[in-house]
C-alpha cells in the first residue's frame, strides 16, 4: 500500500520534472542538471556568498517603549 503511494508520487514528480525540462528547452533557457546543482552547492560551501545586511532600526527611538 505504502509502496504504491510512494511510486505514484514519484511518477508524478518525474513527469512534472520532464515537462519542466521540455518547457525550458523550448524557451531556450539552460536546463539545470544535478551535476550543475552539486557544483553550485560545493562552491557555496567552500566560499559562502556574501550577504549584505542593512541595519534598520526596529522602531522609532522617540516612540518605542524599549528604547527608553
Order of alpha helices (4+ residues) and beta strands (2+ residues): alpha-alpha
